[in-house]
């Protein structure tokens, strides 16, 4: 089992470009999350989803969009990339209740 | 609002000694869970220990244990017999299961260095 898979692992964008970070899971967990981690900092919740067709904002949603058309996939869309979006992005899932988060390996995004 | 605070940005401990990392949280939930995660330089996020708010008994996992003080909203992590492999960032996190709709919120982290 692959668990939680993120692509790409590294990406450099120019200011104003758009891109999608892909996240897919084979664990059949309902809950999925996107976090960003700035250097030396903690994880900030961007968006999350409690099931297919349901998404909600986290702590820092501005500049991002998500969709959840299937249980497996939870892509994160960056529109009009800005240098402030330079960060490492983590996708994670959870089974629910007291279930732990399972993380992908992270995607390092640099906006120049 | 759901918040998690870690007041120690950096800590160090001698190998084989014991260290305690602090975490305080704020939630309006009655039903919630608390977690400690470890992030080594590899960037991988690893669950260290989990505590259910309803359980009064403190969780223990081998050399890792917590001191859960529900009234004080405190959730500290004790690492006994520290090992070089414990060097990492440690994050405290909380999830509320009702009004917080399963948002998992992390604290800012504590960087732990184990000194040989």
Interface residues (C-beta under 8 A of the other chain):
Chain A: X31 X33 X35 X40 X41 X42 X43 X44 X45 X48 X50 X56 X58 X59 X88 X90 X92 X94 X96 X97 X98 X100 X101 X103 X105 X106
Chain B: X6 X33 X35 X37 X43 X44 X45 X47 X50 X52 X91 X93 X95 X97 X101 X102 X103 X104 X105 X106 X107 X108 X109 X111
